């Protein structure tokens, strides 16, 4: 599963582990991605989205219909 939010577009960040001796090794900061199922009245069906915690809050504020319309306008398949 790609660690990308379908609403916010958040992707992993990259950086370094820094040890006590200040050696640097590569690391990855993953996005807090959850798989969540919503009922979408405009499509009259359930939709499963891959969302970050911020994406879930966005849906709570704007509503699922508005967010799904925006995702479909981008050409993403649901």
C-alpha positions as a printed NumPy array, in Angstrom:
array([[  0.   ,   0.   ,   0.   ],
       [  1.31 ,   3.415,  -0.963],
       [  1.691,   5.623,   2.122],
       [ -0.146,   8.539,   0.492],
       [ -3.292,  10.321,   1.639],
       [ -5.985,  10.552,  -1.063],
       [ -7.357,  13.832,   0.343],
       [ -4.325,  15.89 ,   1.392],
       [ -1.732,  14.236,  -0.855],
       [  0.636,  13.787,   2.117],
       [  3.618,  11.546,   1.263],
       [  6.516,  10.233,   3.379],
       [  9.327,  12.589,   4.296],
       [ 12.974,  11.572,   4.317],
       [ 15.818,  12.429,   6.634],
       [ 18.528,  10.923,   8.806],
       [ 18.841,   9.029,  12.071],
       [ 21.493,  10.909,  14.02 ],
       [ 23.327,   8.794,  16.575],
       [ 25.068,   9.998,  19.712],
       [ 28.36 ,  10.069,  17.78 ],
       [ 26.548,  12.177,  15.152],
       [ 26.689,   9.532,  12.42 ],
       [ 23.844,   9.896,   9.96 ],
       [ 21.912,   7.028,   8.361],
       [ 18.907,   7.308,   6.079],
       [ 15.395,   7.079,   7.508],
       [ 11.831,   7.651,   6.42 ],
       [  9.068,   9.581,   8.194],
       [  5.876,   7.722,   7.252],
       [  2.472,   9.392,   7.095],
       [ -0.158,   8.212,   9.605],
       [ -2.33 ,   6.517,   6.953],
       [ -5.579,   4.72 ,   7.77 ],
       [ -7.984,   2.819,   5.535],
       [-11.49 ,   4.193,   6.152],
       [-14.881,   3.313,   4.662],
       [-17.505,   6.014,   4.069],
       [-21.064,   5.995,   2.738],
       [-21.297,   8.529,  -0.111],
       [-24.914,   9.584,  -0.731],
       [-24.169,  11.194,  -4.11 ],
       [-22.71 ,   7.905,  -5.454],
       [-25.195,   5.8  ,  -3.465],
       [-22.439,   3.38 ,  -2.348],
       [-19.618,   2.852,   0.125],
       [-16.136,   4.119,  -0.724],
       [-12.896,   3.004,   0.941],
       [-10.291,   5.76 ,   1.138],
       [ -6.664,   5.762,   2.284],
       [ -6.477,   8.795,   4.568],
       [ -4.065,  10.502,   6.897],
       [ -5.331,  11.708,  10.268],
       [ -5.473,  15.239,   8.805],
       [ -7.512,  13.906,   5.84 ],
       [-10.094,  12.385,   8.204],
       [-10.447,  15.743,   9.96 ],
       [-10.84 ,  17.471,   6.57 ],
       [-13.739,  15.146,   5.696],
       [-15.348,  15.871,   9.083],
       [-15.252,  19.613,   8.331],
       [-16.056,  19.749,   4.59 ],
       [-18.23 ,  16.652,   4.22 ],
       [-17.683,  13.443,   2.277],
       [-19.61 ,  14.57 ,  -0.833],
       [-17.423,  17.643,  -1.383],
       [-14.195,  15.711,  -0.844],
       [-15.209,  12.821,  -3.131],
       [-16.229,  15.293,  -5.864],
       [-12.762,  16.87 ,  -5.649],
       [-11.04 ,  13.452,  -5.84 ],
       [-13.107,  12.481,  -8.884],
       [-12.357,  15.859, -10.554],
       [ -8.636,  15.028, -10.267],
       [ -9.35 ,  11.846, -12.215],
       [ -8.583,   9.466,  -9.37 ],
       [-10.519,   6.189,  -9.367],
       [-12.608,   5.298,  -6.295]])
